[in-house]
Amino acid sequence: MAEKKILVVVPPQEFNDNQYEICRRSLESKGHKVSVASIVKVARGESGSAIPVDLTIKDVKTYDYDAVIFPGGEGNRILYDEESARQLAKDCKYKVIAASDRAVILLSLSGAIEDKKVTGPPESISWIIKGKAKYTGEPITVDDKLITLKDPELSEQMASAVLKALEK
């Protein structure tokens, strides 16, 4: 498979840095280019790790990327009210898109999950339904190019699902 460009969108703080690292390592090991977007220049994960950000969310050109990943974590709440983050998720609706736990709510707020099968943590169920999607309750749900996770512990499966979706 030719090199694909993958964007990872993280909140400025409290994203699941373990999930971020697992996905990035897995995707780069297959020869893909991974870039990071946020609303700050350096984002901090839940365990305190700092990662450099390549571009701000508002500067993302979605046509430059083959896939977009939204790692989970409490910090995603910051992005719920961020218009540029919701617009980015909406603009990526027809690309390979993956979201874990709390990031699924951002996809719902953007309208990116309408008529899809989606999973997420229990606190996301009402948001998923408001987003006009069907909640599956499964640990991981793949609906065409949309990959959602209930729990960030399935990060390796998420990366594998993204790779598989990119092959289609």
Steps between C-alpha positions, in 0.01 A plus 500: 500500500630847412578743779185654645476825693327467835401781732468450875289768669565547871359738760754731665515279810381173653478290184591134524870523421545123517238457227663778298843332524369153409311629196784722380760225535279246324415731209855627451637145512290430190656797319227759551556866588332615821439867583349649815246782527371680808407847620841546668863458389583229756235263634525310829365151548332351806830360625675834449687431176538802273461456126580762239210609282558538125207731424199661660161340442372808316790475252431137403416440135304176510585417139863458613415194713379147435392434859432693820530356851355651817660326803296473817543665835332750731656795318271447203240700693704809411443432130120461530453878501781565253332590169814418298515149651132431426541632145807282444313189616209589271732562204659156550167318499578317173862412584632224719428636845565342839396618846542351843288540813428873568607605149190322366292782652690753285402301190139505613506876558639548149239288324765253380327186631148537362355167379808308619558222751708641784635397839637701789504510879169504691508879541501538120182301431259795513737703279525218247121479485472881465749470214249270326723195521433149628686413821646147484654465846781292347864558603582610143263577214597541135235643267655543157771766555390594854680327788388562857625357829336468837832487685854615414637161610424383145750740341681232301168379355415861413827545311443169318146603405630833363763315293239261367262784410780682317549195279145523366 
